[in-house]
């Protein structure tokens, strides 16, 4: 079995190749059971978790396993560790053990951008991004690969990390204006796309401030009792998800409005497989507000790991 490390994953991938592979992968035939997430502690303030995500398609079988220990920073360790095992669909033989931590960063951002390619206005010019963690530069690069943004405003609790992120992005995309901002009404109203990748336990902005035609992308929260956007954002939006089964089992962004009796599960317009099979922009009008909620799917891990495996062989 070939072992593919984090550096090899990083060297092999580009967002153009990955987004294209994900579009084809989600539009094709696949088996994707509900992912299994196990909380390891009874203590409600501790969220150590272990998860298993199996999937298969016509080419490969795969399973991703990961651990999430959010307090690891206190020991100067990563919060997420992950591996993906790939097997041949034809013979069942093992092919590779791929670093899942790097794959997770790339595929999370690429799925978000793929959804935005169907849901954001074609002429979107201003991206407002919440977050400054490890995922942030991946998210911004991915979104810049599907729309021609003129300005990216970054909002984060850690101002030093935000400034470092701005400096990094500005050095890579010199034609784009990068700015440090706040979650104020004028910033939210000026956004064409709002993307959120934070660990926030409460809504990041007021849904009443969202302008017509905005696309909202929320990918940071995986807990039933928390959310990155408020109920008003959901009720004003046409809602799309990466996976109905996973989002309606895990994500407070939709589960809380459902318990408030202001949103129903059957109001989710489509999941990513449906978007990719139509493979066209899904906006009904320039004034429509759209929202995409993602918690992660095994199929995105499978497709990304297989792409890495193929590229490493070249």
LINKA-V301934 format. One record per backbone hydrogen bond with DSSP energy under -1.0 kcal/mol. NH is the residue of the N-H (numbers start at 1). CO is the residue of the C=O. Records with the same first field share a line. If there is no record, write none. Layout:
BEGIN
NH: CO + CO
END
This chain:
BEGIN
2: 95
4: 97
9: 5
10: 6
11: 7
12: 8
13: 9
18: 14
19: 15
20: 16
21: 17
22: 18
23: 19
24: 20
25: 21
26: 22
27: 23
31: 56
36: 52
38: 50
40: 48
46: 43
49: 68
50: 38
51: 66
52: 36
53: 64
55: 62
56: 31
57: 60
61: 87
62: 55
63: 85
64: 53
65: 83
66: 51
67: 81
68: 49
69: 79
72: 69
74: 71
75: 72
76: 73
77: 72
81: 67
83: 65
84: 98
85: 63
86: 96
87: 61
88: 93
89: 59
92: 88
95: 86
96: 86
97: 2
98: 84
99: 4
100: 82
103: 99
104: 100
105: 101
106: 102
107: 103
108: 104
109: 105
110: 106
111: 107
112: 108
113: 109
114: 110
115: 111
116: 112
117: 113
118: 115
119: 115
120: 116
124: 121
127: 151
128: 193
129: 153
130: 195
131: 155
139: 135
140: 136
141: 137
142: 138
143: 139
144: 140
146: 143
147: 143
149: 147
150: 125
151: 125
152: 177
153: 127
154: 179
155: 129
159: 157
162: 158
163: 159
164: 160
165: 161
166: 162
167: 163
168: 164
169: 165
170: 166
171: 167
173: 169
176: 173
177: 150
179: 152
181: 154
184: 182
188: 184
189: 185
190: 186
191: 188
192: 126
193: 126
194: 215
195: 128
196: 217
197: 130
204: 228
209: 206
213: 287
214: 211
215: 192
216: 290
217: 194
218: 292
219: 196
234: 230
235: 231
236: 232
237: 234
238: 289
240: 291
241: 270
242: 293
247: 243
248: 244
250: 246
251: 247
252: 223
254: 251
255: 251
256: 252
258: 254
259: 255
260: 256
261: 258
262: 257
267: 264
268: 265
269: 239
275: 271
276: 272
277: 273
278: 274
279: 275
282: 118
290: 214
291: 238
292: 216
293: 240
294: 218
301: 297
302: 298
303: 299
304: 300
305: 301
306: 302
307: 303
308: 304
309: 305
310: 306
311: 307
312: 308
313: 309
END
